[in-house]
Amino acid sequence: MQSTAVVPQQGGATIKAVVNEEGVMGNPSQENQSAAWRVTSSAQDLARRVADGSLSEQFVKSGLERLKDGLEIRPPRKLSKTPVIVIDEAGFEKLVVPYAPSFQELKTSSGFGWNGDVTEERFKRRPFEQADGEILTKLHAPNRLIWSMEAMLELEDMGAAGATIREGVEWAKSHKVTDYPSNIVIALLGSAWQSSGGSLYVPYLYQSDGRWYVNCYWHSRGRWDASVQFLAVRRRKFQH
């Protein structure tokens, strides 16, 4: 069984389309067939997703407006859950970081071990950590005992800064812990917490039993061991 549907187009024009019993649209005019099918498919998909409650009110309104104008509905753009990494000539890796998720979501999605001292109240968002962003990252290995301030100056000489805890965790999520030495420690000097006693702590990553862990270290206590590396970050859309 077939029926004829009139589908509105841009500029007030319409096209006639034939819809069979399976809901597949065809058209006597081959030129308009593809566009008509996409519009009908969009309408069917919108109805289904409205029924199951999987769309926001804003997207539903936008979808109805597009159908009214004879346009197909385009799905909202989504950031890939898998970080995209590209290594440039200087050895920096391009990494897309979703800053938007809450600290608890970050902890849950990472699958890492977290020390109880590492909390959102202590390691708050930096001002730029509000929306998804693209950064360049590189591990810096001084291979000597080094003070935190020394390390920060060396990162600055690289045109970079210390990674925040969010950036460090996203970096670790995209790097297999088994690819690194069992004694590796990666300091994240872009985040800091000052205790009530005035001591300054910074987060760091380390591995144990084939798993990444997140802990914090007394920043002003002394020097970092020669085995410690520092995650350097170049941020493209804001200043360090």
N, C-alpha and C positions, 0 to 999 in steps of 0.2 A: 504494500500500500504506500502511495506517495501523496505528498501535499506540497503546495506551493507557498513559499515564504517570501515576503518582501523585506529586504535588508537595507536599512538606510546607509548612505555613504556620505563622505565629506562634501560640503557644499550644497547639501539638500537633495542630491541625486539618490536614486534607489536602484537596486538590481533585483531581478526575480531569481529565486533559487528553488530547487526541488529537494525536499527532505524525505528520505525513504523511511521505512518502519524501524530501521536500526538507528535512526537519528543522524545519518550521514548525509551531508548536504552535497548536492551536485548542482550544475547550472548549465542551461543551454548555451550560455556564453562561456567558452573556455577561458577567455581573458579574465573573467571575474570569479572563476570557480575557486581558486586558491584563497583569495581574500575573503570570500563569503564563508568558506569552510572554517577559516580561522576565527571569524567573528562568532559563528554559531558555536564552535568548540569552546570559545572563551565564555560565552553565556552559560553553556551547560556546566562548565567547570566552576564558574562563579556561584551558580545555584547550589551545586553540591557542597562547596566549601562554606557557603553561608549557613547551610543546613547543619553541618558538623561543627560550626563555631570556630573554625580555624583561621578566620580573617579578622583584621582590625576594622573598626567602623570607618576609619579614614580610607582604607583600601577599598572597601565595598562602595563607598561614595564615588571614589575615583573610577572604579570599574564600571559603575552604572553610567557615568558621564561618557566614558570611552565607547560603550556600547551604543549610547544614544547618538554619538557622532559616527557610528559605523566603523569603529576601530577595534582591533583585537586588544585584549587585556594583557599587559605585560606583567609578569611576576615581579615582586620587589627584589632589588639586588641584595644578595646575601654574600657576606665575606666567607671565604672557604675556611672550614675549621682546621684545615691542615696548613701550617705556615709555609709560605712559598720562599725558598731560599735560592739566591743566585750569588755566586762568588765573583767579585770584581778583580781587576788586575792588582790592586793593593792588598788583596787578601781579605777584604771586608765582605761579609755576607749580608745580602739584602733579606730582611725579615719583616713580615707584616705582623704587627702586634695588636690584638684586640684589647685595648685599654678599658673598654666599657664594662665588662663583667665585674661583679662585686668581688671583694677579696675572698669571700667564702666560695664563690663559684670558681675562682682561680685555684684555690686549694683542692676543691673536689675534682676539677677537671684534670689537674696535673697528675694525680696518682702518686705524688711524692710523699715522703715522710716529712712532717713539719714539727719543729721544736715548739713547745708551748709558749716560748717568749716571743715568737714571731706572730704578731697579731695585727689586724687592720688599724687598731687604735694607736699602735706604736709606729707602724710603717705606713703612714698615710699616703694618699695619692699626691703626686706632684701636680702643679697647675696644668701642665700639658697633657696629663693622663686622663682625658675625658672621652676621646673617641678613637676609633681604630686609626693606626698610623703606621708609617713605614720607616724603619731604621736600618742602619748599617752596623754590623757587629763584628768584633774580632777579639780573640783572646790575646792578652798581652802577658808574656812570661818574662819578668825581669831576671829570674834564675839567681836570685841573691836575697839575703835578708833585706827587707825594705819597710820603711815607715809608710803609713797610709798617705800622708801628704806628699811624699816622694812619688808614690805610685800615681797619685792624681795629677801631678805635674808632668809625668811621663805620658799619661793619657792625653793631656792637653797638647803636648808636643806632637802627638799623632793626629791632632785636629779632632779629638774625641773627648768624651767624658765617661764617668763611671755609669754602668747600667743600673737602673732601678730594680727593685725586687720583682716587679711585674715583667720587665723586659728580660731579666735573668731567667725567670721561670719559663717564659715563652721560648727563650733560646734553648733551655734544657729539654723542653718538651719535643723539640725538633732534632735533638741529638741523642743518640743511643749512649747510655751511660757506660756500656761495655766497650765503647770505642776509646775510652780514656783510662789512664792509670788508676789503679785502685786507691791511691793516696791523693788523688786530685782534689784541690780546693779552689773554688772560683769565687773571688770576692766581688760584691756588687756595691761599689762605692757611691752609687747615685741615690741610695736610700739611707736614712739614718734615724736613730731614735735616741733621745737623751733621757736618761733615767732621772728619778727624783734626786739622786745624789750627784747629778751633774755629769755622769759618765756617758760617753757617746758610743752607741753600738751600730754596727752595719751588718747587713745580712750576707750570707755566703752559701754556696752550693757545695756539697761534697757527695761522694758515693759510698755506699756500703751494701754488701750483698747484692750487687747488681741493680741498685735502685738509687735514684737521686734523693737527697735530703736537703732541707732548708733550715739553717740555724743562724745565729747572730754572734758577733765577736766584739769585744771591747775595743773600739776604734783607737782610743788613746792609751791603750795598755802597753803597747810595745810594737815591735816590728813583726811583719808577716814572714813566715818561713819561706825558704828559697823555692819550695815546691808549689807555692801559691801562685795562681794566675788571676788576672783581672779582666773582667769583661768590659771592653771598650765599646762605646756607642757613638755613632754620628746620627744626630736627629736632623731631618731635612727641613722641617717646617717651623722650627722654633730654635731659640738660642739655648746653649748649654747653661 
